[in-house]
Amino acid sequence: MQKKHIHIVGCVPRSGTTLMTELMTTCFDIDGYTEHEYSVFKEFTSPCEILCTKNPNDIKRISYPLAINPNLYVIYLLRDPRDAISSRSHKNNKNDKKIWSNLKTWKEHHEIAQHLEKNPHFITVKYEDLVTEPDKVQRELQKKLPFLEVKCLFSEYHLQAKPSNKSEAALGGLRPISPQSIGNWAKNKPYLKAQIEKYGDISDLLIQLGYEADTKWLSELDGVVPDNQDEIIKQKSWFKLWKEKNVTLKRRQWLYKLSLSPTYGRAISLVRRALRIF
């Protein structure tokens, strides 16, 4: 029998994927998981019945695995774009508290999620719901993933969790779930205003997703001087972009499909892992 695979993705980095992964692997009976981020295409060859992995940026390439693997379930972490794009690293070095994303990427990733939302194996979890009503979210997840068995409540995960060093750093330390990070965009108004000026207003999206009732929130940005110096833009040549889409991704998809074969899948997976072919 093929193992069940739960893969966690996000609207952008800093959307709550690390917290979601720790909750899943601590509070549900899951016997296969990885230390930190792990591509959906990367092989996990240790025997297990349920595997849980996460990579926030895999939202860009999750459509194909979802389409061909009936045992794959994707949890998508949706977070208020204002908070998501202005969330800073938890690292102790004040000079390294960088912002990880921008509004353009959030919009692109959420558009992909909207196309996938009718797939019953694609489950959207709002970060804000997760940190305000964790046990309710846990119950809803169990309904959609009935093969999971509860070990402890989400609200008590901090009493049981043993995150890796990388995960603990991303979480900013092991502590009870708290909604205190909701609305932190107000501390980064110059960056947010610069992003809106560059990539367009998001008021309609905020209303559609239930984050705002109207456009009055924009008055919070009145008189704010836009500052976009925190935006990190990774420039790639046209050739590298073409290669990623038409060579690298296609190869990964082909190998992923082969790895699902009930006859040859495990052998192919072992070879891929040994040769680091992803």
ABEGO torsion letter per residue (X at the ends): XBBBBBBBBBABBGAGAAAAAAAAAAABBBABBBABBBBAABBBABBBABBBBBBAAAAAAAAAAAAABAABBBBBBBBBAAAAAABBBABABAAABBBABBAAAAAAAAAAAAAAAABAABBBBBAAAAAABAAAAAAAAAAABAABBBABBAAAAAAABBBBAAAAAAAGEBBBBBAAABGAAAAAAAAAAAAAAAAEBAAAAAAAAGABABAAAAAAABGBBBBAAABBBBBBBAAAAAAAAAAAAAAAAAAAAAAABAAAAAAAAAAAAAAGBX
